[in-house]
């Protein structure tokens, strides 16, 4: 993972991000931490796919399932 991506993700820790997964699920949650494989741990997370909100609480997302990470607006 490039240092620019690491810096960007570090700046998003404890902020809400949106993640689109390979299976077209959209997850929203607060980024708690991540690793070099872009595995993500989210807290206060929700599955917001198809406007059906499902509380997921604390989850781990495997990096190879992540398609897009939408960062919060500054």
C-alpha positions, 0 to 999 in steps of 0.5 A: 500500500502506498504511503499516500493511501496510508496517510489518507486512511490514517487521517480518517481514523475515528471518522465515518467512511462509506465502503462498497464491497464486491458483492455490491453491499454498501457499508457505512461506519467509523474507521477504527484501524486498518492494516497493510492488506487494507483489512478494515475494522469499523465500529458503529457500522451499518449496511445501507444497501438498498436503503435498508439500514441494518446495524452491524456494530463492530465488523472486520472487512477483508481488504480483498473484498473492498472495491471503493472507499469513500472518504468523508468531506473535509 
